[in-house]
Amino acid sequence: QVQLVESGGGLVQAGGSLRLSCAASGSIFSIADMGWYRQAPGKQRELVAGITSGGSTSYPYSVKGRFTISRDNAKHTVYLQMNSLKPEDTAVYYCYADTIVARAWGQGTQVTVSS
């Protein structure tokens, strides 16, 4: 099994930046793709960024150009650099990691962007 622990959330003003981290432990050898989802109150969880084991990235239009995902395989950690934050980015951000048998989720970290 894979365990994920996120950190780096918090309160920031609009236009500011935050960097989220997600550290994996456990069966880390089995991890393939990783990424981030977010869920705002009353809304469905949405994909924010994904990164393959080879380093290919993907983003939805809503964050493209503002968010950057990266991973350090030696540290078993994935990062989400968030710039030019907007109030609509306010949500709980969840890290995920895919293995051949299941998707593991982190516990979530709150990001609040004030206007």
Accessible surface in RSA format (square Angstrom, percent):
REM  Atomic radii and reference values for relative SASA: ProtOr
REM  Chains: A
REM  Algorithm: Lee & Richards
REM  Probe-radius: 1.40
REM  Slices: 20
REM RES _ NUM      All-atoms   Total-Side   Main-Chain    Non-polar    All polar
REM                ABS   REL    ABS   REL    ABS   REL    ABS   REL    ABS   REL
RES GLN A   1   175.06  97.9 136.02  99.4  39.03  92.9  55.08 117.2 119.98  91.0
RES VAL A   2    18.00  11.8   2.04   1.8  15.96  38.5   2.04   1.8  15.96  43.3
RES GLN A   3    85.37  47.7  81.29  59.4   4.08   9.7  54.51 116.0  30.86  23.4
RES LEU A   4    11.31   6.3   0.00   0.0  11.31  28.4   0.00   0.0  11.31  30.4
RES VAL A   5    93.21  61.3  90.15  81.6   3.06   7.4  90.15  78.3   3.06   8.3
RES GLU A   6     7.84   4.5   0.00   0.0   7.84  18.7   0.00   0.0   7.84   6.4
RES SER A   7    62.73  53.0  57.04  76.1   5.69  13.1  43.30  92.2  19.43  27.2
RES GLY A   8    36.72  45.3   0.00   N/A  36.72  45.3  24.50  67.2  12.22  27.4
RES GLY A   9    29.95  36.9   0.00   N/A  29.95  36.9   2.75   7.5  27.20  60.9
RES GLY A  10    30.19  37.2   0.00   N/A  30.19  37.2  29.85  81.9   0.34   0.8
RES LEU A  11   132.14  73.6  99.82  71.4  32.31  81.2  99.82  70.1  32.31  87.0
RES VAL A  12    24.67  16.2  18.96  17.2   5.72  13.8  24.67  21.4   0.00   0.0
RES GLN A  13   136.64  76.4 134.12  98.0   2.51   6.0  36.60  77.9 100.04  75.9
RES ALA A  14    49.96  45.9  26.42  40.8  23.55  53.6  26.75  37.7  23.22  61.5
RES GLY A  15    56.44  69.6   0.00   N/A  56.44  69.6  30.16  82.8  26.28  58.9
RES GLY A  16    22.31  27.5   0.00   N/A  22.31  27.5  21.32  58.5   0.99   2.2
RES SER A  17    58.29  49.3  38.59  51.5  19.70  45.4  22.13  47.1  36.16  50.7
RES LEU A  18    33.51  18.7  28.56  20.4   4.95  12.4  33.51  23.5   0.00   0.0
RES ARG A  19   132.33  55.6 117.40  59.8  14.94  35.6  28.91  39.5 103.43  62.7
RES LEU A  20     0.00   0.0   0.00   0.0   0.00   0.0   0.00   0.0   0.00   0.0
RES SER A  21    25.43  21.5  25.37  33.9   0.06   0.1  13.20  28.1  12.23  17.1
RES CYS A  22     0.00   0.0   0.00   0.0   0.00   0.0   0.00   0.0   0.00   0.0
RES ALA A  23    48.13  44.3  45.52  70.2   2.61   5.9  45.53  64.1   2.60   6.9
RES ALA A  24    10.17   9.3   0.00   0.0  10.16  23.1   0.14   0.2  10.03  26.6
RES SER A  25    58.44  49.4  55.53  74.1   2.91   6.7  43.31  92.2  15.13  21.2
RES GLY A  26    49.23  60.7   0.00   N/A  49.23  60.7  24.37  66.9  24.86  55.7
RES SER A  27    28.70  24.3  26.25  35.0   2.45   5.6   8.70  18.5  20.00  28.0
RES ILE A  28    50.41  28.7  39.88  29.7  10.53  25.4  39.98  28.8  10.43  28.3
RES PHE A  29   178.83  89.5 139.79  86.6  39.04 101.6 151.94  92.1  26.89  77.0
RES SER A  30    32.30  27.3  17.71  23.6  14.59  33.6  24.32  51.8   7.98  11.2
RES ILE A  31    25.53  14.5   7.54   5.6  17.99  43.3   7.54   5.4  17.99  48.8
RES ALA A  32    40.56  37.3  39.46  60.9   1.10   2.5  40.56  57.1   0.00   0.0
RES ASP A  33    53.80  37.7  53.80  53.6   0.00   0.0   6.01  14.2  47.79  47.7
RES MET A  34     4.88   2.5   4.88   3.2   0.00   0.0   0.00   0.0   4.88   6.5
RES GLY A  35     0.00   0.0   0.00   N/A   0.00   0.0   0.00   0.0   0.00   0.0
RES TRP A  36     0.00   0.0   0.00   0.0   0.00   0.0   0.00   0.0   0.00   0.0
RES TYR A  37    44.66  20.8  44.66  25.4   0.00   0.0  17.05  12.8  27.60  34.0
RES ARG A  38    14.63   6.1  14.56   7.4   0.07   0.2   2.21   3.0  12.42   7.5
RES GLN A  39    62.67  35.0  58.65  42.9   4.02   9.6   9.71  20.7  52.96  40.2
RES ALA A  40    20.41  18.8  17.87  27.6   2.54   5.8  18.41  25.9   2.00   5.3
RES PRO A  41   121.97  88.9  93.84  85.5  28.13 102.3 106.47  87.9  15.50  96.4
RES GLY A  42    93.07 114.8   0.00   N/A  93.07 114.8  45.93 126.0  47.14 105.6
RES LYS A  43   140.34  68.5 127.77  78.4  12.58  29.9  83.68  75.3  56.66  60.4
RES GLN A  44   162.88  91.1 148.73 108.7  14.15  33.7  54.00 114.9 108.88  82.6
RES ARG A  45    88.98  37.4  66.63  34.0  22.35  53.2  24.14  33.0  64.84  39.3
RES GLU A  46    74.08  42.5  69.56  52.6   4.52  10.8  31.17  60.3  42.91  35.0
RES LEU A  47    65.52  36.5  58.74  42.0   6.77  17.0  58.74  41.3   6.77  18.2
RES VAL A  48     0.66   0.4   0.45   0.4   0.21   0.5   0.66   0.6   0.00   0.0
RES ALA A  49     0.00   0.0   0.00   0.0   0.00   0.0   0.00   0.0   0.00   0.0
RES GLY A  50     6.58   8.1   0.00   N/A   6.58   8.1   6.37  17.5   0.20   0.5
RES ILE A  51    10.03   5.7   7.16   5.3   2.86   6.9   7.69   5.5   2.34   6.3
RES THR A  52    51.40  36.6  51.40  52.1   0.00   0.0  47.94  64.4   3.45   5.2
RES SER A  53    67.80  57.3  53.07  70.8  14.73  33.9  22.47  47.8  45.34  63.5
RES GLY A  54    74.29  91.6   0.00   N/A  74.29  91.6  38.71 106.2  35.59  79.7
RES GLY A  55    37.39  46.1   0.00   N/A  37.39  46.1  20.12  55.2  17.26  38.7
RES SER A  56    75.59  63.9  64.56  86.2  11.03  25.4  35.32  75.2  40.27  56.4
RES THR A  57    64.27  45.7  34.15  34.6  30.12  71.8  12.57  16.9  51.71  78.2
RES SER A  58    61.29  51.8  56.10  74.9   5.18  11.9  46.70  99.4  14.59  20.4
RES TYR A  59    47.88  22.4  26.10  14.8  21.78  56.7  24.29  18.3  23.59  29.1
RES PRO A  60    41.23  30.1  29.02  26.5  12.21  44.4  40.38  33.3   0.85   5.3
RES TYR A  61   208.87  97.5 191.95 109.2  16.92  44.0 145.83 109.6  63.04  77.7
RES SER A  62    54.77  46.3  37.60  50.2  17.18  39.6  43.82  93.3  10.95  15.3
RES VAL A  63     0.42   0.3   0.37   0.3   0.05   0.1   0.42   0.4   0.00   0.0
RES LYS A  64   139.13  67.9 119.46  73.3  19.67  46.8  64.68  58.2  74.45  79.3
RES GLY A  65    82.36 101.6   0.00   N/A  82.36 101.6  43.32 118.9  39.04  87.4
RES ARG A  66    32.30  13.6  28.37  14.5   3.93   9.4  25.92  35.4   6.38   3.9
RES PHE A  67     4.32   2.2   0.00   0.0   4.32  11.2   0.00   0.0   4.32  12.4
RES THR A  68    75.16  53.5  74.04  75.1   1.12   2.7  46.41  62.3  28.75  43.5
RES ILE A  69     4.87   2.8   0.00   0.0   4.87  11.7   0.00   0.0   4.87  13.2
RES SER A  70    50.72  42.9  49.17  65.6   1.54   3.6  35.53  75.7  15.19  21.3
RES ARG A  71    44.75  18.8  17.93   9.1  26.82  63.9   8.14  11.1  36.61  22.2
RES ASP A  72    45.18  31.7  40.06  39.9   5.13  12.1  15.01  35.3  30.18  30.1
RES ASN A  73    87.70  60.5  74.73  72.2  12.97  31.2  34.84  83.9  52.86  51.1
RES ALA A  74    90.43  83.1  57.19  88.2  33.25  75.6  68.65  96.7  21.78  57.7
RES LYS A  75   137.66  67.2 120.99  74.2  16.66  39.7  73.05  65.7  64.61  68.8
RES HIS A  76    72.87  39.8  65.48  45.5   7.39  18.9  47.90  49.4  24.97  29.0
RES THR A  77    14.14  10.1  12.61  12.8   1.53   3.6   5.06   6.8   9.08  13.7
RES VAL A  78     0.00   0.0   0.00   0.0   0.00   0.0   0.00   0.0   0.00   0.0
RES TYR A  79    33.24  15.5  33.24  18.9   0.00   0.0  17.94  13.5  15.30  18.9
RES LEU A  80     0.00   0.0   0.00   0.0   0.00   0.0   0.00   0.0   0.00   0.0
RES GLN A  81    57.18  32.0  56.90  41.6   0.29   0.7  28.16  59.9  29.02  22.0
RES MET A  82     0.00   0.0   0.00   0.0   0.00   0.0   0.00   0.0   0.00   0.0
RES ASN A  83    57.81  39.9  57.81  55.9   0.00   0.0  15.14  36.4  42.67  41.2
RES SER A  84    59.74  50.5  54.29  72.4   5.46  12.6  19.47  41.5  40.27  56.4
RES LEU A  85     2.31   1.3   0.00   0.0   2.31   5.8   0.00   0.0   2.31   6.2
RES LYS A  86    85.95  41.9  85.57  52.5   0.37   0.9  39.19  35.3  46.76  49.8
RES PRO A  87    55.62  40.5  48.42  44.1   7.20  26.2  48.81  40.3   6.81  42.3
RES GLU A  88   117.24  67.3  92.17  69.7  25.07  59.7  58.65 113.4  58.59  47.8
RES ASP A  89     0.42   0.3   0.42   0.4   0.00   0.0   0.00   0.0   0.42   0.4
RES THR A  90    36.47  25.9  32.81  33.3   3.66   8.7  30.88  41.5   5.59   8.4
RES ALA A  91     1.28   1.2   0.79   1.2   0.49   1.1   1.28   1.8   0.00   0.0
RES VAL A  92    41.41  27.2  41.27  37.4   0.14   0.3  41.27  35.9   0.14   0.4
RES TYR A  93     0.00   0.0   0.00   0.0   0.00   0.0   0.00   0.0   0.00   0.0
RES TYR A  94    38.78  18.1  38.78  22.1   0.00   0.0  10.45   7.8  28.34  34.9
RES CYS A  95     0.00   0.0   0.00   0.0   0.00   0.0   0.00   0.0   0.00   0.0
RES TYR A  96    12.43   5.8  12.43   7.1   0.00   0.0   0.40   0.3  12.03  14.8
RES ALA A  97     0.00   0.0   0.00   0.0   0.00   0.0   0.00   0.0   0.00   0.0
RES ASP A  98    30.13  21.1  30.13  30.0   0.00   0.0  15.29  36.0  14.84  14.8
RES THR A  99    23.95  17.0   8.38   8.5  15.57  37.1   8.31  11.2  15.63  23.6
RES ILE A 100   168.92  96.1 129.40  96.4  39.52  95.3 138.35  99.6  30.57  83.0
RES VAL A 101   129.13  85.0  93.86  85.0  35.26  85.0 100.16  87.0  28.97  78.6
RES ALA A 102    62.43  57.4  46.95  72.4  15.49  35.2  60.81  85.6   1.62   4.3
RES ARG A 103    96.41  40.5  71.92  36.7  24.49  58.3  27.29  37.3  69.12  41.9
RES ALA A 104    20.26  18.6  12.35  19.1   7.92  18.0  19.60  27.6   0.66   1.8
RES TRP A 105    98.13  39.4  71.94  34.8  26.20  61.5  53.87  28.7  44.26  71.8
RES GLY A 106     8.01   9.9   0.00   N/A   8.01   9.9   0.94   2.6   7.07  15.8
RES GLN A 107   114.46  64.0  81.28  59.4  33.18  79.0  71.25 151.7  43.21  32.8
RES GLY A 108    13.21  16.3   0.00   N/A  13.21  16.3   0.64   1.8  12.57  28.2
RES THR A 109    19.35  13.8  13.99  14.2   5.36  12.8   7.64  10.3  11.71  17.7
RES GLN A 110    86.71  48.5  77.92  56.9   8.79  20.9  49.73 105.9  36.98  28.0
RES VAL A 111     0.00   0.0   0.00   0.0   0.00   0.0   0.00   0.0   0.00   0.0
RES THR A 112    46.41  33.0  46.41  47.0   0.00   0.0  34.41  46.2  12.00  18.1
RES VAL A 113     7.12   4.7   0.00   0.0   7.12  17.1   0.00   0.0   7.12  19.3
RES SER A 114    42.25  35.7  35.69  47.6   6.56  15.1  35.42  75.4   6.83   9.6
RES SER A 115   129.68 109.6  67.86  90.6  61.82 142.4  55.81 118.8  73.87 103.5
END  Absolute sums over single chains surface
CHAIN  1 A     6072.8       4542.1       1530.7       3436.1       2636.7
END  Absolute sums over all chains
TOTAL          6072.8       4542.1       1530.7       3436.1       2636.7
